[in-house]
Amino acid sequence: SMDCYSISYVLCVSDSCAMKEVAIPFNPPLKSSDEMRPRLVRDHHRALTPRFTWLVTDPIARMLFGACILLGVGTALGQEELANRVDDTPWATAIVTAVFGTSTRFAQLVVGAWYFSIVAHTMEAFYVAYLCKTTTLKMKTWPTIKWFVLCVCTGFPIMNRVRELVAVDDAARSKKKGN
């Protein structure tokens, strides 16, 4: 209608599924039907734009982002300084030597893990950008950049969100071809 549009979807929880419908108002209401497509495209792009708050609200993203920050801080300190700081703290020395053998080995692993995570997350981010721009998602540049940055920060949790969007779109297109 000129006031709103409706989306029907199937919501599944465990083994039970139910058809749901939601009405989304046009704000402001449409003046003519010619306005409908541009408004729907704008809403589509707004719905596909990621939120940086996910770095805090998504538990897995929060954990990976925090771990990457700690690895980055350890790398910025340098292997020698990190090992010295561990050795200067008795409880940290006890934990690190019990798990890693020596503080020097721990510092080497921290730096190695930092560089590995940067490379892995950046590769995932390029894959995400590829999915955003070339698949049926057809996102604009700014949302694609946001997805890229979030994926560099956390890796898999963000990449998986984009893959889920692509899977939903692929399923809808294959169902449409079957009808």
C-alpha positions in Angstrom: 0.0 0.0 0.0 1.0 3.6 0.0 1.6 3.5 3.7 3.5 0.2 4.2 4.8 -3.0 2.7 4.5 -6.5 4.2 7.1 -9.2 4.4 6.2 -12.8 4.9 8.7 -15.3 6.2 9.0 -18.6 7.9 10.5 -18.6 11.4 11.8 -22.0 12.6 12.8 -22.7 16.2 14.1 -26.3 16.7 11.7 -28.5 14.8 8.6 -26.2 14.7 8.2 -23.6 12.0 5.5 -20.9 11.7 4.7 -18.4 9.0 5.1 -14.8 10.2 4.3 -11.5 8.6 5.6 -8.0 9.4 4.3 -4.7 8.1 7.0 -2.1 7.5 5.7 1.5 7.2 6.9 3.8 4.5 8.1 6.9 6.4 6.8 9.3 5.0 4.0 7.5 3.1 4.4 7.2 -0.6 2.9 9.9 -2.8 2.8 7.7 -5.9 3.7 4.1 -6.9 6.7 5.5 -8.8 8.4 6.1 -5.4 8.1 2.4 -4.3 11.1 0.8 -6.0 13.6 3.4 -4.9 12.3 3.3 -1.4 12.5 -0.5 -1.3 16.0 -0.5 -2.7 17.0 2.1 0.0 15.5 -0.1 2.7 17.3 -3.2 1.2 20.6 -1.4 1.4 19.9 -0.1 5.0 19.0 -3.7 6.1 22.3 -5.1 4.7 24.5 -2.4 6.3 26.5 -3.9 9.2 26.7 -2.4 12.6 29.9 -1.7 14.5 28.0 -2.4 17.7 28.3 -6.1 16.8 31.9 -5.9 18.1 30.4 -5.5 21.5 27.0 -7.2 21.3 28.0 -10.4 19.5 29.7 -12.7 22.1 32.0 -14.5 19.6 32.9 -11.3 17.8 33.6 -9.6 21.1 35.9 -12.4 22.2 37.8 -12.5 18.9 38.1 -8.7 18.8 39.4 -8.6 22.4 41.9 -11.4 21.6 43.1 -9.6 18.6 43.5 -6.4 20.6 45.5 -8.2 23.2 47.7 -9.9 20.5 48.2 -6.5 18.9 49.3 -4.9 22.2 51.7 -7.8 22.9 53.1 -7.4 19.4 53.4 -3.6 19.8 55.4 -4.2 23.0 57.8 -6.4 21.2 58.9 -10.0 22.1 61.6 -8.9 24.6 59.4 -6.4 26.5 56.4 -8.8 26.6 58.6 -11.5 28.0 60.1 -9.1 30.6 56.6 -8.0 31.7 55.5 -11.6 32.1 58.7 -12.4 34.1 58.1 -9.4 36.4 54.6 -10.7 37.4 54.8 -13.8 39.5 51.3 -15.1 38.8 51.7 -14.5 35.0 55.1 -16.3 35.1 53.5 -19.3 36.8 50.7 -19.5 34.2 52.9 -18.8 31.1 55.6 -21.3 32.1 53.1 -24.0 32.9 51.4 -23.6 29.6 54.1 -22.4 27.2 57.3 -23.4 28.9 59.0 -20.0 28.9 58.0 -16.4 28.6 60.1 -16.0 25.5 58.3 -18.8 23.8 55.0 -17.2 24.9 56.0 -13.8 23.4 57.0 -15.5 20.1 53.6 -17.2 19.9 51.8 -13.9 20.6 53.6 -12.2 17.8 53.1 -15.1 15.4 49.4 -15.3 16.3 49.0 -11.6 15.7 50.4 -11.8 12.2 48.5 -14.9 11.4 45.2 -13.4 12.6 45.8 -10.2 10.5 46.5 -12.3 7.4 43.6 -14.7 7.9 41.1 -12.0 8.8 42.2 -9.8 5.8 41.7 -12.8 3.5 38.3 -13.4 5.0 37.5 -9.7 4.6 38.4 -9.8 0.9 36.1 -12.8 0.4 33.3 -10.9 2.2 33.9 -7.8 0.0 33.7 -10.1 -3.0 30.4 -11.6 -1.8 29.0 -8.1 -1.1 29.8 -6.7 -4.5 29.6 -9.5 -7.0 26.8 -11.8 -5.7 23.2 -11.0 -5.7 23.6 -8.8 -2.6 24.8 -6.0 -4.8 25.8 -3.8 -1.9 27.1 -0.3 -2.4 30.7 0.6 -1.6 30.2 2.1 1.9 28.4 -1.0 3.4 31.0 -3.2 1.7 33.8 -1.3 3.3 32.0 -1.6 6.7 31.7 -5.4 6.2 35.4 -5.5 5.2 36.6 -3.5 8.3 34.4 -5.6 10.7 35.7 -8.8 9.2 39.4 -7.7 9.6 38.6 -7.0 13.2 36.9 -10.4 14.0 37.1 -12.7 11.1 34.7 -15.6 11.0 31.6 -14.3 12.9 31.3 -11.4 10.5 32.1 -13.5 7.4 29.5 -16.0 8.5 26.8 -13.3 8.6 27.5 -12.4 5.0 27.5 -16.0 4.0 24.1 -16.4 5.7 22.7 -13.5 3.7 24.0 -15.0 0.5 22.5 -18.4 1.4 19.1 -16.9 2.1 19.3 -15.1 -1.3 20.4 -18.2 -3.1 17.6 -20.3 -1.6 15.0 -17.7 -2.6 16.3 -17.5 -6.1 16.4 -21.3 -6.5 12.9 -21.6 -5.1 11.8 -18.9 -7.5 13.3 -20.8 -10.5 11.5 -24.0 -9.3 8.1 -22.3 -9.4 
